[in-house]
Amino acid sequence: QVQLVESGGGLVQPGGSLRLSCAPSVTIFSFYTMGWYRQAPGKQRELVATITFSTNSNYYADSVKGRFTISRDAAKNTVYLQMNSLKPEDTAVYYCNAQQLLGNLYWGQGTQVTVSS
């Protein structure tokens, strides 16, 4: 069973930074794409960012462009989400997601990010 282990959430003041990590139990290159979603209280889960390994291309939601960066470290078998200039509206549970080429989809357990003064 593939597992995605997330870490790095926490409480940060507006304008601050956090880095989320997602480490799968298998090589990251067994996935076609990995990404981060988030879900705020009372809202639907939304896509934040993705990285596609075959094309080395990234996607960002408009709400995080210029502030968040998704990246991979093959040596550490980890995908990161660097979040800068955080805003209160970024407060949510952040979920790591991984999809294989044949369609198998995996989710992490979620990590809480709270942006508040």
C-alpha positions as CSV (number, residue, x, y, z in Angstrom):
1,Q,0.0,0.0,0.0
2,V,1.5,3.3,-1.1
3,Q,1.7,5.9,1.7
4,L,2.3,9.6,1.5
5,V,3.8,11.1,4.7
6,E,3.4,14.9,5.0
7,S,5.1,17.2,7.4
8,G,5.9,20.9,7.9
9,G,2.5,22.5,8.8
10,G,2.0,24.8,11.7
11,L,1.1,28.3,12.9
12,V,2.7,31.3,11.2
13,Q,2.0,35.0,11.1
14,P,0.8,36.7,8.0
15,G,3.7,37.4,5.7
16,G,5.6,34.4,7.0
17,S,6.8,31.2,5.3
18,L,6.4,27.5,5.7
19,R,7.7,24.5,3.8
20,L,5.6,21.4,3.5
21,S,7.2,18.0,2.7
22,C,5.7,14.9,1.2
23,A,7.6,11.7,1.2
24,P,6.0,8.7,-0.4
25,S,6.8,5.1,0.6
26,V,7.8,4.3,-3.0
27,T,10.1,6.3,-5.4
28,I,8.5,9.6,-6.5
29,F,9.2,8.5,-10.1
30,S,6.6,5.8,-9.8
31,F,4.1,8.6,-10.1
32,Y,3.2,10.6,-13.2
33,T,2.4,13.7,-11.1
34,M,2.4,14.9,-7.5
35,G,0.7,17.9,-6.0
36,W,-0.8,19.7,-3.1
37,Y,-4.4,20.4,-2.4
38,R,-6.0,22.2,0.5
39,Q,-9.3,22.3,2.2
40,A,-10.5,25.2,4.4
41,P,-13.3,24.7,6.9
42,G,-16.7,24.7,5.1
43,K,-15.0,24.8,1.7
44,Q,-14.3,22.2,-1.0
45,R,-10.9,20.8,-1.5
46,E,-9.0,22.8,-4.0
47,L,-5.9,22.3,-6.1
48,V,-2.9,24.3,-5.1
49,A,0.1,23.1,-7.2
50,T,1.3,20.1,-9.2
51,I,4.5,18.9,-10.6
52,T,4.7,16.6,-13.6
53,F,7.9,14.6,-13.6
54,S,8.0,13.5,-17.3
55,T,7.8,17.1,-18.5
56,N,9.3,18.8,-15.4
57,S,6.4,21.2,-15.6
58,N,4.5,22.9,-12.7
59,Y,1.0,24.2,-12.2
60,Y,-0.2,26.7,-9.7
61,A,-3.6,28.0,-8.7
62,D,-4.0,31.7,-9.4
63,S,-4.4,32.4,-5.7
64,V,-0.8,31.2,-4.9
65,K,1.1,32.1,-8.1
66,G,4.3,34.0,-7.2
67,R,4.1,33.0,-3.5
68,F,4.2,29.2,-3.5
69,T,6.8,26.9,-5.2
70,I,6.5,23.2,-5.7
71,S,9.7,21.2,-6.2
72,R,11.2,17.8,-5.9
73,D,14.4,16.4,-4.4
74,A,15.1,13.0,-6.0
75,A,17.9,12.2,-3.6
76,K,15.5,12.6,-0.6
77,N,12.5,11.2,-2.5
78,T,10.5,14.1,-1.4
79,V,8.3,16.8,-2.9
80,Y,8.1,20.2,-1.3
81,L,5.7,23.1,-1.2
82,Q,7.5,26.3,-0.3
83,M,4.9,28.8,0.9
84,N,6.0,32.5,1.2
85,S,4.0,35.6,1.9
86,L,1.3,33.6,3.6
87,K,-2.1,35.1,4.1
88,P,-4.9,34.3,6.5
89,E,-6.9,32.9,3.6
90,D,-4.2,30.3,3.1
91,T,-5.3,28.7,6.3
92,A,-6.4,25.1,5.5
93,V,-5.5,21.5,5.8
94,Y,-3.0,20.7,3.1
95,Y,-3.0,17.3,1.4
96,C,-0.3,15.7,-0.7
97,N,-1.5,13.9,-3.8
98,A,0.2,11.5,-6.1
99,Q,-1.2,10.0,-9.3
100,Q,0.3,7.1,-11.4
101,L,0.1,7.0,-15.1
102,L,-2.6,4.3,-15.1
103,G,-4.7,6.4,-12.8
104,N,-4.1,5.1,-9.3
105,L,-4.5,8.1,-6.9
106,Y,-3.1,8.4,-3.4
107,W,-3.6,11.0,-0.7
108,G,-1.6,11.9,2.4
109,Q,-3.2,12.3,5.8
110,G,-3.1,16.1,5.7
111,T,-1.2,18.8,7.6
112,Q,-2.7,21.9,9.2
113,V,-1.5,25.3,8.1
114,T,-2.8,28.2,10.1
115,V,-1.9,31.8,9.2
116,S,-2.9,34.2,12.0
117,S,-1.5,37.0,14.1
